[in-house]
Amino acid sequence: MLRADAVGARPCAWTKNGNPVSGRPVRDWLRLCRVRDWVHFLPIPLATFDPDAPRNAALLAAARGIAGAFTILAFGFLLNSVADRRMDLDARKNPLIVPGADEHRYSLAALLVLALVLAAMGPWPVQVATCSCLLLGCVYSAGPRLKSVPIAGSLANAAGFALLLFVGMRNASLPPRFGYVVLAFAALVLQNQLIHEAADRLEDRAGGIRTTWLMLGPRWTAVVAALSGLGATVAAAGIMPTLRLAPVVAIVGAAFGMAFPLLLAWRGMESTQAARLRLAHRWCAVLFGAGFFAAWRYAA
């Protein structure tokens, strides 16, 4: 098992029991929760923000939704780090692989309780979405460890993120044509997950994790990714049906329905190249999501 200094991680001090300490406990805790991997998801609950509702009620629901998303994501990623501590190889990705590192059970319990408390303050769809996210996080990472089940693991991951769209709801009603938002978001999350599996295939194979990528191989996984990109394109067409916006839909289809799947199918792609492709896909999806959201709100 590699230590932090063996993989080129930034120098840091270590306590007697192996915990990383930089003199900044909050920063160390956020690093353990891998906040950099999911901070861009925090605005997702704002998808249900109602500008016509009373200002205080709308802002309270938005704040509760973002706080709920934070606790759900921190719980899920920290649990994943704990579950993968014996198979991950890079301490920059998972500090818990260092022998003797604390598993942070108290943090997991506190995040779980806080997520449930925040959900209890919202309407029933928020409660259902939060409980479903937490449950999916557990069965995906811990047991029965769906991440090791091809297809099912990839779909469970996408579903868990898509449910974050509902945690900021102010009441039990959804904005018009919200289904297009869910379709576009879930499709791009699934596509990014498939690229992630390509980047992590060496660790997954060594740890006995059989992902969709490892089962289907690059070509058929790229077909699934292309279908996901097609889903995002259909959602864009549904939100922007006017002829003058057809070029925008065409660009979305070319990028997510063709370019990224073709790059994913490239036989010579190594894990490091796939990791860079995943990062590029992430920020392209963020830009698309911002434009999609603006178009959807304007159409509404």
Backbone hydrogen bonds, N-H to C=O, Kabsch-Sander energy under -0.5 kcal/mol:
donor,donor_aa,acceptor,acceptor_aa,energy
6,A,3,R,-1.0
7,V,3,R,-0.6
7,V,4,A,-1.1
9,A,4,A,-2.1
13,A,21,V,-1.2
15,T,19,N,-2.0
18,G,15,T,-1.4
21,V,13,A,-2.4
28,D,24,R,-2.5
29,W,25,P,-2.4
30,L,26,V,-2.5
31,R,27,R,-2.0
32,L,28,D,-2.0
33,C,29,W,-1.7
34,R,31,R,-1.2
35,V,30,L,-2.1
37,D,34,R,-1.9
38,W,35,V,-1.3
39,V,35,V,-1.7
41,F,38,W,-2.1
42,L,39,V,-1.4
44,I,41,F,-1.8
46,L,43,P,-2.0
47,A,44,I,-2.1
48,T,45,P,-1.4
49,F,46,L,-1.8
53,A,50,D,-1.3
58,A,54,P,-2.7
59,L,55,R,-2.8
60,L,56,N,-2.3
61,A,57,A,-2.1
62,A,58,A,-2.1
63,A,59,L,-2.6
64,R,60,L,-2.6
65,G,61,A,-2.4
66,I,62,A,-2.4
67,A,63,A,-2.5
68,G,64,R,-2.6
69,A,65,G,-2.6
70,F,66,I,-2.3
71,T,67,A,-2.2
72,I,68,G,-2.5
73,L,69,A,-2.7
74,A,70,F,-2.7
75,F,71,T,-2.3
76,G,72,I,-2.6
77,F,73,L,-2.7
78,L,74,A,-2.2
79,L,75,F,-2.5
80,N,76,G,-1.9
81,S,77,F,-2.0
82,V,78,L,-2.2
83,A,79,L,-2.6
84,D,80,N,-2.0
85,R,82,V,-1.0
87,M,84,D,-1.7
88,D,84,D,-2.5
91,A,89,L,-0.6
93,K,90,D,-0.9
94,N,90,D,-2.2
97,I,94,N,-1.8
98,V,95,P,-1.4
101,A,98,V,-2.2
108,L,104,H,-1.9
109,A,105,R,-2.4
110,A,106,Y,-2.6
111,L,107,S,-2.6
112,L,108,L,-2.2
113,V,109,A,-2.4
114,L,110,A,-2.6
115,A,111,L,-2.4
116,L,112,L,-1.9
117,V,113,V,-2.3
118,L,114,L,-2.5
119,A,115,A,-2.0
120,A,116,L,-2.0
121,M,117,V,-0.7
121,M,118,L,-0.8
122,G,119,A,-1.8
126,V,123,P,-0.8
127,Q,123,P,-1.6
128,V,124,W,-2.5
129,A,125,P,-2.7
130,T,126,V,-2.7
131,C,127,Q,-2.3
132,S,128,V,-2.3
133,C,129,A,-2.4
134,L,130,T,-2.5
135,L,131,C,-2.4
136,L,132,S,-2.8
137,G,133,C,-2.4
138,C,134,L,-1.9
139,V,135,L,-2.6
140,Y,136,L,-2.1
141,S,137,G,-1.9
142,A,138,C,-2.4
143,G,138,C,-1.1
146,L,139,V,-3.4
147,K,140,Y,-1.9
148,S,145,R,-1.8
149,V,146,L,-2.3
152,A,150,P,-3.1
153,G,149,V,-2.9
155,L,151,I,-2.7
156,A,152,A,-2.5
157,N,153,G,-2.0
158,A,154,S,-2.0
159,A,155,L,-2.6
160,G,156,A,-2.3
161,F,157,N,-1.7
162,A,158,A,-2.4
163,L,159,A,-1.9
164,L,161,F,-1.5
165,L,162,A,-1.7
166,F,163,L,-1.8
167,V,164,L,-0.9
169,M,166,F,-1.4
178,F,175,P,-1.1
180,Y,177,R,-0.9
181,V,177,R,-0.7
182,V,178,F,-2.1
183,L,179,G,-2.5
184,A,180,Y,-2.6
185,F,181,V,-2.5
186,A,182,V,-2.7
187,A,183,L,-2.3
188,L,184,A,-1.9
189,V,185,F,-2.2
190,L,186,A,-2.4
191,Q,187,A,-2.0
192,N,188,L,-2.4
193,Q,189,V,-2.3
194,L,190,L,-2.0
195,I,191,Q,-1.7
196,H,192,N,-2.3
197,E,193,Q,-2.3
198,A,194,L,-1.5
199,A,195,I,-1.9
200,D,196,H,-2.0
201,R,198,A,-0.8
204,D,200,D,-2.7
205,R,201,R,-2.5
206,A,202,L,-2.2
207,G,203,E,-2.1
208,G,205,R,-1.1
209,I,204,D,-3.0
210,R,148,S,-0.6
210,R,208,G,-0.6
211,T,209,I,-0.9
215,M,211,T,-1.9
216,L,212,T,-3.0
217,G,213,W,-2.6
220,W,216,L,-0.6
221,T,217,G,-2.0
222,A,218,P,-1.9
223,V,219,R,-1.4
224,V,220,W,-1.9
225,A,221,T,-2.4
226,A,222,A,-2.3
227,L,223,V,-2.2
228,S,224,V,-2.0
229,G,225,A,-2.4
230,L,226,A,-2.2
231,G,227,L,-1.9
232,A,228,S,-1.9
233,T,229,G,-2.0
234,V,230,L,-2.6
235,A,231,G,-2.1
236,A,232,A,-2.1
237,A,233,T,-2.4
238,G,234,V,-2.0
239,I,235,A,-1.7
240,M,236,A,-2.5
245,L,242,T,-1.5
246,A,243,L,-1.7
248,V,245,L,-0.6
249,V,245,L,-1.6
250,A,246,A,-2.4
251,I,247,P,-2.2
252,V,248,V,-2.2
253,G,249,V,-2.5
254,A,250,A,-2.5
255,A,251,I,-2.5
256,F,252,V,-2.7
257,G,252,V,-0.7
257,G,253,G,-1.4
258,M,253,G,-0.5
258,M,254,A,-0.5
259,A,254,A,-3.0
260,F,255,A,-2.5
262,L,258,M,-2.5
263,L,259,A,-2.3
264,L,260,F,-2.2
265,A,261,P,-1.7
266,W,262,L,-0.6
266,W,263,L,-0.8
269,M,266,W,-1.7
274,A,270,E,-2.5
275,A,271,S,-2.2
276,R,272,T,-1.8
277,L,273,Q,-2.3
278,R,274,A,-2.4
279,L,275,A,-1.8
280,A,276,R,-2.3
281,H,277,L,-2.7
282,R,278,R,-2.4
283,W,279,L,-1.9
284,C,280,A,-2.0
285,A,281,H,-2.7
286,V,282,R,-2.0
287,L,283,W,-2.1
288,F,284,C,-2.5
289,G,285,A,-2.9
290,A,286,V,-2.2
291,G,287,L,-2.0
292,F,288,F,-3.1
293,F,289,G,-2.7
294,A,290,A,-2.1
295,A,291,G,-2.4
296,W,292,F,-2.6
297,R,293,F,-2.6
298,Y,294,A,-2.2
299,A,295,A,-2.5
300,A,296,W,-1.9
